[in-house]
Amino acid sequence: MVTDIDAARAELAGTGVAVSEVVHDAGGVLHHSYGSFASFAGPDGNGRLLQESTQRVPGR
């Protein structure tokens, strides 16, 4: 998880990583607590997902 999805995406892209555009899921369709995502492939070829969290859910 990251606290600033746009900055994290820009940092990855700046190192040459092919990272998707940020998706803002304002309606909570993809996840009920966190609504901004970006994806990329790690060095092993497996998919990775950046997820923005600006506020922690109590107890987590």
C-alpha positions, 0 to 999 in steps of 0.5 A: 500500500502507498499513501500517494498513488500518483507519486508512487506511479511516477516513481516507478515509471521514472525508473522505466517500469511499465505501470498502468494509469491510476484507476480511481474506484470512487464507488468501491466496486473493486474494493470496499475500503480503498479506491485507487489502484495501479498495476505493473509487472515485477522483475519475475513477470508476476503482476503487482498492484499498488493500492492507495491507503490514506486512512487505515481501517480500525483494527488493521 
